[in-house]
Amino acid sequence: MGRAFVYVILGGGVAAGYAALEFTRRGVSDGELCIISEEPVAPYERPALSKGFLLPEAPARLPSFHTCVGANDEKLTPKWYKEHGIELVLGTRVKSVDVRRKTLLSSTGETISYKFLIIATGARPLKLEEFGVEGSDAENVCYLRDLSDANRLSTAIQSSSNGNAVVIGGGYIGMECAASLVINKINVTMVFPEAHCMARLFTPKIATLYEDYYRAKGVKFIKGTVLTSFEFDSNKKVTAVNLKDGNQLPADLVVVGIGIRPNTSLFEGQLTIEKGGIKVNSKMQSSDSSVYAIGDVATFPVKLFGETRRLEHVDSARKSARHAVSAIMEPEKTGDFDLLPFFYSRVFAFSWQFYGDPVGEVVHFGEYEVGKAFGAYWVKKGHLVGSFLEGGTKEEYETISKATQLKPAVTDLEELGREGLGFAQTVVSQHIVPEVKEVPSSEMARQCSRVVMVEKPLHIWHAATGVVVAASVAAFAFWYGRRRRRW
């Protein structure tokens, strides 16, 4: 037995929900679209799992965070999918895919065929066993990727009040879970091999401020080392964590956040894999024209960087989903995917946003104090390529986003630091030329004392050109009229 659909979305995470909404807005007919997910629930906003879901009072629960509420859009409950004629195949694992034949085979033996397939399989957490450490199956060792993980962690938190938690990893999951554990009155020690938290993004200066705040909340940091083994009681429950540096930490709860790996195994040998993900073009289309990939599993061209990247963030999942559906439904009207990489987090009293690429020379600005606005710029080859801001207003976040997208030229790093947020505001207001070589030398010389390179106003040239063209047309008409009279 089998079923056939025009469009199939494989995976039920954030990207799947946003793709479904985009399909309905572009006129998908009843019965044409199917979503297949291993999870037993309709797509939801995963960021809620490390934030509101873990709160001790009034925690977030479904259906409150079904997609697409994270973008202040419709809430897509199971009822919504039914009303829009979208088939939800939940709690179902696909064990094989035949790209050439355009079919999927479920673990129950059902064959589902498609005309267009969108891969939204996301990624899975890296397990300790992949690093030679046993114990992931202990009841008080938790990961956090899906709703099942969140329920397990929530239960473990409730039974560990006033106890000791060890958080393995200093990235997104580690920092956000540590904050939630503190709020739940649990003593927290964070362990990671890097020199500071959020090492892929934060500079030492930025990290120091956040770490100091966490310490004030009672969090301890052990850096430059890794977990090597656990101690267990007779019930196979972890009682302590052993570290490579010789430390042993008591543990009632262990949270592991050491990275993720894209779920590409179903397509290896069938589609092009690059940088760990399924390689797609600027339409999110894979090496097979009927297959698209979105979200964490997709490696796509990032115009700002001039290379392909795979981005692990909800913003990329949402936007790539919309773009892929547009490319499928209205290919002639869909341009290239032009994403400005965006990351954010909200923990304790903090709320930061980052845009672009954290590479090159770093320039910090603002007052690096709790409750104050501060940030940093990244400059590479004379151009702004990344911007970070903590404690900004909505308008200020929008400003640094626009400025980073423009990649303005930067000539004086010290001046950049002094101007701070004002630099981005100037860039946006003056519509900066993205390449230095496009700025006339006379203008560059006149502006040499400033950080920003400004293009000459174009309206003067437009006006002059218009006058010349109009005069030419009039002259031709006069000449042509005289010729006609002679004929």
KOLKOL-47983 format. One record per residue (C-alpha): x, y, z; residue in one letter; residue number from 0. Coordinates in Angstrom, 2 decimals. Each point is the difference from the previous one (the first is absolute). Layout:
N
xx;yy;zz;type;seq
X;Y;Z;A;NUM
...
END
This chain:
487
xx;yy;zz;type;seq
0.00;0.00;0.00;M;0
1.14;3.55;-0.64;G;1
-1.03;3.60;-0.31;R;2
0.99;2.74;-2.43;A;3
0.37;3.71;0.57;F;4
1.18;2.91;-2.11;V;5
2.08;1.40;2.86;Y;6
1.57;-1.87;2.90;V;7
1.88;1.60;2.89;I;8
2.24;-2.49;1.78;L;9
0.54;1.15;3.58;G;10
-2.27;1.71;2.50;G;11
2.11;2.76;1.54;G;12
-0.17;3.77;-0.27;V;13
0.74;0.09;-3.74;A;14
-2.86;-2.39;-0.78;A;15
-2.57;2.23;1.68;G;16
1.16;3.14;-1.80;Y;17
0.07;-1.85;-3.32;A;18
-3.56;-1.22;0.56;A;19
-1.25;3.53;0.67;L;20
1.76;1.28;-3.12;E;21
-1.57;-2.77;-2.11;F;22
-3.50;1.04;1.10;T;23
0.70;3.63;-0.77;R;24
1.11;-0.95;-3.48;R;25
-3.13;-1.98;-0.74;G;26
0.79;-3.65;0.68;V;27
-3.12;-2.13;-0.51;S;28
-1.55;-2.37;2.51;D;29
1.72;-3.37;0.04;G;30
3.13;1.14;-1.86;E;31
2.30;0.48;3.02;L;32
1.21;-2.52;2.55;C;33
2.33;0.41;3.01;I;34
1.74;-3.09;1.35;I;35
1.52;0.26;3.48;S;36
1.45;-2.39;2.55;E;37
-1.40;2.19;2.76;E;38
-3.58;-0.64;1.14;P;39
-0.97;3.70;-0.11;V;40
-0.44;2.65;-2.67;A;41
2.98;2.32;-0.69;P;42
0.92;2.38;2.82;Y;43
2.49;2.74;0.87;E;44
3.06;-1.81;1.38;R;45
1.53;3.08;1.74;P;46
-2.78;-0.24;2.58;A;47
1.45;-3.28;1.27;L;48
3.07;1.60;1.58;S;49
-1.86;3.05;1.23;K;50
-3.68;0.13;0.97;G;51
-0.46;-3.77;0.12;F;52
2.43;-0.36;2.92;L;53
-1.40;2.79;2.20;L;54
-1.06;-1.07;3.49;P;55
-3.20;2.04;-0.12;E;56
-2.46;0.19;-2.90;A;57
2.30;-1.91;-2.38;P;58
-0.72;0.12;-3.73;A;59
-1.89;-3.02;-1.30;R;60
-1.57;-0.92;-3.31;L;61
-2.07;1.20;-1.75;P;62
1.35;3.40;1.08;S;63
3.22;-0.25;-2.04;F;64
-1.02;-1.78;-3.18;H;65
1.46;1.65;-3.09;T;66
-0.23;2.70;-1.13;C;67
-0.43;2.05;3.19;V;68
3.75;0.59;0.19;G;69
-0.31;2.42;-2.90;A;70
-3.21;1.56;1.36;N;71
-2.00;-1.89;-2.59;D;72
-2.78;-2.59;0.03;E;73
0.02;-2.84;2.52;K;74
-0.13;-3.22;-2.01;L;75
-1.78;-2.49;2.24;T;76
-1.01;-3.49;-1.24;P;77
-3.44;1.47;-0.68;K;78
1.57;2.60;-2.31;W;79
1.68;-2.69;-2.10;Y;80
-3.27;-1.91;-0.30;K;81
-1.92;3.12;-1.03;E;82
2.57;0.71;-2.72;H;83
0.00;-3.53;-1.40;G;84
3.56;-0.78;1.08;I;85
0.76;-3.59;0.95;E;86
2.01;-0.41;3.22;L;87
1.73;-3.36;0.23;V;88
1.31;0.15;3.56;L;89
1.97;-2.44;2.12;G;90
1.32;-1.55;-3.20;T;91
3.60;-0.73;-0.90;R;92
1.08;-0.15;-3.63;V;93
2.54;-2.78;-0.37;K;94
0.95;0.56;-3.64;S;95
-0.38;2.46;-2.86;V;96
0.35;-0.71;-3.72;D;97
0.69;3.37;-1.59;V;98
0.01;-1.37;-3.55;R;99
-3.43;-1.59;0.42;R;100
-1.29;2.83;2.21;K;101
-1.17;-2.28;2.78;T;102
0.40;-0.30;3.77;L;103
-0.43;-3.21;2.00;L;104
-1.20;0.29;3.60;S;105
0.93;-2.34;2.85;S;106
-3.54;-1.38;-0.19;T;107
0.52;-1.04;-3.61;G;108
-2.07;2.74;-1.63;E;109
1.30;1.56;-3.24;T;110
-0.61;3.72;-0.51;I;111
0.76;1.56;-3.36;S;112
0.51;3.66;-0.85;Y;113
0.54;2.43;-2.84;K;114
2.00;2.40;2.16;F;115
1.79;-0.88;3.23;L;116
1.15;2.50;2.65;I;117
2.57;-1.42;2.39;I;118
-0.46;1.55;3.43;A;119
1.58;-2.75;2.07;T;120
2.05;2.43;2.11;G;121
2.76;-1.38;2.18;A;122
0.52;-2.26;2.99;R;123
2.00;0.68;3.17;P;124
3.52;-1.40;0.12;L;125
0.07;-2.76;2.67;K;126
2.69;-0.54;2.60;L;127
0.61;-3.49;-1.38;E;128
1.37;1.60;-3.17;E;129
2.81;1.33;2.20;F;130
0.59;-3.25;1.84;G;131
-2.12;0.73;3.09;V;132
-2.73;-2.43;1.02;E;133
-3.12;0.93;1.95;G;134
-2.41;1.90;-2.25;S;135
-2.76;-2.46;0.90;D;136
0.13;0.87;3.73;A;137
-3.28;1.52;1.14;E;138
1.64;3.20;1.24;N;139
2.13;0.66;-3.09;V;140
-1.93;2.30;-2.34;C;141
0.35;1.46;-3.47;Y;142
-2.27;2.67;-1.47;L;143
-1.12;-0.05;-3.59;R;144
-3.68;-0.96;-0.17;D;145
-3.13;-0.10;2.12;L;146
0.79;-3.44;1.35;S;147
3.39;1.24;1.21;D;148
-1.62;3.06;1.58;A;149
-2.55;-2.10;1.89;N;150
2.78;-2.24;1.29;R;151
2.11;2.96;1.10;L;152
-2.98;1.69;1.65;S;153
-0.71;-3.14;2.04;T;154
3.65;-0.27;1.02;A;155
0.05;3.67;1.08;I;156
-3.02;-0.50;2.23;Q;157
1.73;-2.84;1.82;S;158
3.29;1.92;0.38;S;159
-1.10;3.14;1.84;S;160
2.85;1.38;2.14;N;161
2.22;-2.72;-1.46;G;162
3.04;0.17;-2.25;N;163
-0.07;0.16;-3.78;A;164
2.96;-0.28;-2.34;V;165
-0.42;1.57;-3.43;V;166
2.36;-1.42;-2.63;I;167
0.57;2.57;-2.74;G;168
0.27;3.79;-0.09;G;169
-2.04;0.79;-3.11;G;170
-3.65;0.94;-0.57;Y;171
-1.54;-3.01;1.74;I;172
2.45;0.11;2.87;G;173
-0.47;3.70;0.75;M;174
-3.78;0.00;-0.35;E;175
-0.50;-3.20;2.00;C;176
2.35;1.24;2.74;A;177
-2.14;3.13;0.37;A;178
-3.17;-2.11;0.21;S;179
1.54;-2.31;2.60;L;180
1.00;2.96;2.18;V;181
-3.55;1.33;-0.18;I;182
-1.11;-3.45;1.20;N;183
2.26;0.34;3.09;K;184
2.58;-2.54;-1.12;I;185
3.74;0.45;0.55;N;186
1.72;0.09;-3.39;V;187
3.54;-0.73;-1.15;T;188
0.81;0.47;-3.68;M;189
2.81;-2.02;-1.60;V;190
1.44;0.66;-3.46;F;191
3.40;-0.26;-1.74;P;192
0.12;3.53;-1.40;E;193
1.49;3.05;1.72;A;194
-3.40;1.66;0.36;H;195
-3.71;-0.54;-0.63;C;196
-1.55;0.31;-3.49;M;197
3.48;-0.25;-1.48;A;198
-1.18;-0.11;-3.63;R;199
-1.62;3.43;0.36;L;200
0.96;1.88;3.17;F;201
3.28;1.83;0.36;T;202
1.81;-0.39;3.35;P;203
-1.23;3.48;1.00;K;204
-3.64;-0.82;-0.76;I;205
0.23;-3.43;1.61;A;206
1.54;1.42;3.20;T;207
-3.01;2.21;0.67;L;208
-2.49;-2.84;-0.42;Y;209
2.10;-2.45;2.00;E;210
0.36;2.50;2.85;D;211
-3.78;0.41;0.07;Y;212
-0.51;-3.77;0.06;Y;213
2.51;-0.28;2.85;R;214
-1.97;2.59;1.93;A;215
-2.99;-2.31;-0.43;K;216
1.99;-2.87;1.49;G;217
1.21;-1.72;-3.18;V;218
3.52;-1.47;0.11;K;219
2.18;-0.34;-3.10;F;220
2.63;-2.65;-0.62;I;221
1.72;0.71;-3.31;K;222
2.67;-1.68;-2.09;G;223
-1.01;-3.54;0.84;T;224
-2.53;-2.66;-0.98;V;225
-2.13;-2.75;1.49;L;226
1.69;-3.42;0.04;T;227
-2.42;-2.21;1.94;S;228
-2.88;-0.24;2.48;F;229
-0.44;-1.54;3.41;E;230
-3.24;-1.97;0.42;F;231
-2.06;-1.29;2.92;D;232
-1.59;-3.45;0.17;S;233
-2.96;1.26;-2.06;N;234
2.28;1.12;-2.84;K;235
-0.65;3.62;0.87;K;236
2.91;2.44;-0.38;V;237
1.34;1.25;3.34;T;238
3.18;1.75;-1.14;A;239
1.84;1.26;-3.07;V;240
3.70;-0.71;-0.53;N;241
2.01;2.56;-1.98;L;242
3.24;-0.32;-1.92;K;243
1.73;2.50;2.29;D;244
-0.60;-2.31;2.98;G;245
-3.01;1.80;1.46;N;246
-3.02;-1.99;1.14;Q;247
-3.30;1.87;0.24;L;248
-3.08;-1.24;1.91;P;249
-3.01;-0.21;-2.32;A;250
-3.71;-0.51;0.50;D;251
-0.58;1.07;-3.60;L;252
2.19;0.23;-3.12;V;253
-0.95;2.06;-3.06;V;254
2.00;-0.60;-3.17;V;255
0.25;2.57;-2.79;G;256
3.09;-0.79;-2.08;I;257
-1.24;0.71;-3.52;G;258
-2.19;-1.51;-2.66;I;259
0.34;-2.03;-3.19;R;260
-2.31;0.48;-3.04;P;261
-2.33;-2.88;-0.84;N;262
1.20;-0.77;-3.53;T;263
0.38;-3.81;0.13;S;264
-3.10;-0.72;-2.10;L;265
1.47;1.96;-2.90;F;266
3.68;-0.85;0.04;E;267
0.97;-1.46;-3.37;G;268
-3.08;1.56;-1.61;Q;269
0.48;3.75;0.53;L;270
3.11;2.17;0.21;T;271
1.16;0.44;3.60;I;272
2.23;2.96;0.89;E;273
1.22;1.39;3.32;K;274
-2.08;-2.56;1.84;G;275
-3.30;0.93;-1.64;G;276
-1.93;-0.53;-3.21;I;277
1.37;2.42;-2.57;K;278
-2.62;2.24;-1.59;V;279
0.03;2.96;-2.36;N;280
-1.39;3.48;0.61;S;281
-3.52;-1.40;-0.49;K;282
0.60;-2.63;2.73;M;283
-0.03;-2.64;-2.76;Q;284
2.27;-3.02;0.39;S;285
1.99;-1.88;-2.63;S;286
-3.31;-1.65;-0.92;D;287
-2.39;2.58;-1.45;S;288
-3.05;-1.45;1.79;S;289
1.61;0.07;3.46;V;290
0.52;3.05;2.21;Y;291
1.65;0.32;3.42;A;292
-0.62;2.59;2.72;I;293
1.08;0.83;3.54;G;294
2.91;-1.57;1.88;D;295
0.46;-2.76;-2.58;V;296
0.59;2.33;-2.97;A;297
3.34;1.36;-1.23;T;298
-0.82;3.05;-2.11;F;299
1.71;3.02;-1.61;P;300
0.31;2.97;2.35;V;301
0.44;3.08;-2.16;K;302
1.49;2.04;2.81;L;303
2.86;-2.49;0.39;F;304
0.36;-0.98;-3.66;G;305
-0.03;-3.68;0.95;E;306
-2.29;-2.81;1.10;T;307
-0.83;-0.42;3.67;R;308
-2.19;-2.16;2.18;R;309
-1.66;2.07;2.72;L;310
-1.42;-1.42;3.20;E;311
-2.63;2.50;1.04;H;312
-3.76;0.40;0.02;V;313
0.14;3.16;-2.13;D;314
1.67;-1.89;-2.83;S;315
-2.57;-2.80;0.34;A;316
-2.94;2.38;-0.29;R;317
1.32;2.03;-2.91;K;318
1.41;-2.90;-2.04;S;319
-3.36;-1.77;0.35;A;320
-1.91;2.93;-1.44;R;321
2.51;0.41;-2.82;H;322
-0.05;-3.66;-1.03;A;323
-3.79;-0.01;-0.22;V;324
0.07;3.18;-2.07;S;325
2.57;-1.57;-2.34;A;326
-2.18;-3.10;-0.43;I;327
-3.34;1.76;-0.45;M;328
1.13;3.10;-1.92;E;329
3.50;-0.65;-1.35;P;330
-0.09;2.81;-2.55;E;331
-0.78;2.56;2.74;K;332
2.52;-1.27;2.55;T;333
3.42;1.57;0.19;G;334
3.12;-1.29;1.72;D;335
-0.11;-0.71;3.72;F;336
1.81;2.91;1.63;D;337
0.22;-0.70;3.72;L;338
1.80;2.17;2.52;L;339
1.09;-2.49;2.68;P;340
-1.72;0.87;3.26;F;341
0.35;-1.41;3.51;F;342
-1.56;1.05;3.28;Y;343
-0.52;-1.07;3.58;S;344
-1.92;1.13;3.07;R;345
1.18;-1.16;3.43;V;346
-0.50;1.57;3.42;F;347
-0.06;3.77;-0.57;A;348
1.94;-0.24;-3.26;F;349
-1.19;0.20;-3.59;S;350
2.52;0.10;-2.83;W;351
-0.04;-0.22;-3.78;Q;352
2.77;-0.70;-2.48;F;353
0.03;0.50;-3.78;Y;354
2.54;-1.09;-2.59;G;355
3.27;-1.85;0.51;D;356
2.23;0.14;3.12;P;357
3.31;0.13;-1.88;V;358
2.76;2.56;-0.38;G;359
0.99;2.79;2.39;E;360
-2.35;0.72;2.90;V;361
-0.94;3.48;1.20;V;362
-1.98;0.25;3.25;H;363
-2.23;2.93;0.85;F;364
-2.38;1.19;2.70;G;365
-0.03;-0.46;3.77;E;366
0.83;-3.58;0.93;Y;367
-2.20;-0.08;3.07;E;368
-3.13;-1.96;0.89;V;369
-3.06;2.01;-0.99;G;370
1.91;2.09;-2.54;K;371
0.03;-0.20;-3.78;A;372
3.28;-1.24;-1.45;F;373
1.22;-1.82;-3.05;G;374
2.72;-0.83;-2.48;A;375
0.78;0.23;-3.70;Y;376
2.04;-2.46;-2.06;W;377
2.03;1.49;-2.85;V;378
1.60;-2.10;-2.75;K;379
1.99;1.36;-2.94;K;380
-1.12;3.52;0.77;G;381
-3.72;-0.77;0.16;H;382
-2.54;-0.55;2.76;L;383
-1.02;-3.68;-0.07;V;384
-1.52;-0.59;3.45;G;385
-1.87;1.91;2.71;S;386
-0.96;-0.92;3.57;F;387
-2.25;2.01;2.29;L;388
-1.20;-0.63;3.54;E;389
-2.82;1.98;1.57;G;390
-1.10;1.79;-3.15;G;391
-3.43;1.25;-1.00;T;392
-1.93;-1.52;-2.89;K;393
1.06;2.91;-2.20;E;394
3.67;-0.36;0.97;E;395
0.01;-3.73;-0.81;Y;396
-1.55;0.77;-3.37;E;397
2.67;2.63;-0.61;T;398
2.97;-2.31;0.64;I;399
-1.69;-2.62;-2.17;S;400
-0.31;2.38;-2.94;K;401
3.50;1.37;0.47;A;402
1.53;-3.49;0.02;T;403
-1.88;-0.94;-3.16;Q;404
1.55;3.01;-1.76;L;405
3.59;-1.03;0.88;K;406
1.21;3.61;0.19;P;407
3.67;0.89;-0.23;A;408
1.80;0.72;3.27;V;409
3.21;2.06;-0.07;T;410
0.63;0.78;3.66;D;411
-0.60;-2.65;2.67;L;412
0.51;2.41;2.89;E;413
-2.56;2.37;-1.43;E;414
-2.35;-2.94;-0.52;L;415
0.23;-0.83;3.70;G;416
-0.65;3.61;0.98;R;417
-3.02;0.29;-2.27;E;418
-1.42;-3.32;1.17;G;419
-3.66;-0.39;-0.88;L;420
0.15;3.42;-1.66;G;421
2.12;-1.53;-2.76;F;422
-2.78;-2.39;-0.99;A;423
-2.55;2.80;0.15;Q;424
2.14;2.14;-2.32;T;425
0.51;-2.90;-2.40;V;426
-3.71;-0.66;-0.31;V;427
-0.97;3.66;-0.34;S;428
2.58;0.67;-2.72;Q;429
-0.49;-3.21;-2.04;H;430
3.61;-1.07;-0.03;I;431
1.81;-1.30;-3.07;V;432
0.98;-3.62;0.77;P;433
3.32;0.08;-1.90;E;434
2.77;2.54;0.59;V;435
1.02;-0.06;-3.66;K;436
-3.40;1.36;-1.02;E;437
0.54;3.21;1.96;V;438
1.43;2.80;-2.21;P;439
3.51;0.99;1.09;S;440
-1.00;3.62;0.47;S;441
-2.80;-1.00;2.33;E;442
2.26;-2.44;1.87;M;443
2.58;2.71;0.53;A;444
-2.64;2.42;1.24;R;445
-1.33;-2.60;2.45;Q;446
3.39;-1.39;1.10;C;447
-0.45;1.27;3.55;S;448
-3.14;-2.09;0.41;R;449
-0.55;-3.71;0.42;V;450
-2.82;-0.24;-2.53;V;451
0.47;0.18;-3.76;M;452
-2.92;1.90;-1.54;V;453
-1.10;-0.15;-3.62;E;454
-0.70;3.22;-1.92;K;455
-3.72;0.69;-0.34;P;456
-1.29;-1.56;-3.18;L;457
-2.94;2.33;-0.59;H;458
2.26;2.64;-1.58;I;459
1.27;-2.46;-2.59;W;460
-3.52;-1.32;-0.59;H;461
-1.29;3.52;-0.63;A;462
2.85;0.87;-2.36;A;463
-0.45;-3.21;-1.94;T;464
-3.73;0.65;-0.29;G;465
0.59;3.48;-1.48;V;466
2.49;-1.36;-2.56;V;467
-2.36;-2.79;-1.06;V;468
-2.97;2.36;-0.28;A;469
1.99;2.47;-2.12;A;470
1.19;-2.80;-2.28;S;471
-3.54;-1.28;-0.52;V;472
-1.25;3.52;-0.80;A;473
2.80;0.60;-2.51;A;474
-0.68;-3.33;-1.73;F;475
-3.72;0.76;-0.20;A;476
0.69;3.42;-1.57;F;477
2.41;-1.51;-2.55;W;478
-2.35;-2.87;-0.82;Y;479
-2.94;2.42;-0.52;G;480
1.98;2.07;-2.47;R;481
1.03;-3.15;-1.89;R;482
-3.63;-1.17;-0.19;R;483
-1.08;3.32;-1.51;R;484
2.67;-0.38;-2.71;R;485
-1.34;-3.48;-0.90;W;486
END
